[in-house]
């Protein structure tokens, strides 16, 4: 019975170490992901750039840290779209992809916003 307790004790001691290693790996992966995201550069220009700034101002006052329920960031995107990466670069990338996919352009997204009060 004493041996069984020692084995259980040894197994318990190994688990925290594995958890710490797992947490460190997750943190490293997140840092690497954020570093990759910092290189994003939006190719929006002209009237689309103006429309993008207009939407950001209406949605969050231009703040990357704005929160409203499940919506986050400068463009008030659903948190699920951001996949846990709230960096400015990721918000820009995800917003550009969302708008291009749903509306085709920031100008079209602005027109929709003006008609509906959301985009």
N, C-alpha and C positions, 0 to 999 in steps of 0.2 A: 504494500500500500504506500509506503514511503517513496518507493521508486516511481510509482504512478504520479504522485504529487510533484516529484522533481521533474518528470517529463512534462507535465502540464505547466509547471512553472517555467521550464526552459522554452516551451512553445509560446507561452505568453510573452516572454522576454524577446523572442525573435520577431513577433508581430509588430511591436512599435517601431522597430528598426525598418521593417519592410514598409510600414506606413510612412515613415519619414522619407525613405527613398522614393516612394511613390509621389509624395507631396512635392519633393524637390524636383522630380522629373516633370510633374505637371507645371510647376512654376517656371522651370527652364523652357518648356515648350511654349508657355504663354508669353514669356519675354521674347523668345525667338519669333513668335507670331506677331507680336507688337512691333518688333524691329522690322520685319518684312513689311508691315502695313505702313510704316512711317515713310516709305518711298512712293506712295501713291500720289499721282499728280492728275488732277481733273483736266480734261481736255475741253471743258465747256467754255464757250466764248461768246462775245457779242450779246445779242438780246437774250440768249439762253442764260448767260452769266448773270445778267441783270434780273431775270426771272428767278433764278436760283437764290440770289441774295434776297429778293423780295419774299420768297417763301420762307427762307430761314428766319428773316426778321419777324414775320407773322407767327411762325411756329414756336420760336424759342427766344426771340430777341437776339438771335445770333450766338447763343451760348451752347457750347458742346456739352456742358454738364446739366442742362435743363432736364427735368423729369416731370412726367404727368401720368401717373398710373403705370400702365405697361409701355408707355411711349417714352423714348429717351433721346437726348441729344439735340443738336442743332436743327435737325429736320424732323424731329419727333417721330422717329421710326419705331415700329414695334420692336421691343427688346429681342424678340426671337430672330429678327433679321440680322441683328448685330452679333449673334452667337457669342455673347460674353465679352467681346472686344469693343470697348467704348472709346477707343482712341479716335482722335480727330481724323486721322487718315482713313480708318475703317469706316467711320461715319460718312465721309465724303464718297468713298468707293461704293458703299452700299446704297447711298442715296442716288448716286448717278445711275447705278444698275437698276434700281427700283423704278426711277422715273423713265429711263429709256425703255424698260420692259413694259411698263403700264401705259405711258402716255406718248412715248416717242421723242419727247423733248421737254426741257424745263419750261419753255413758253407755253406748251400745251398743258402742262401740269398747273401752271399759274392760271390759265384760263379756267380750268376745271375748279381750282381752289376758289376763284372769284365767284363762280356760279354756285358752289356748294359749301364753301366755308371749311373745306378740308381737301386733302389730296391723297 
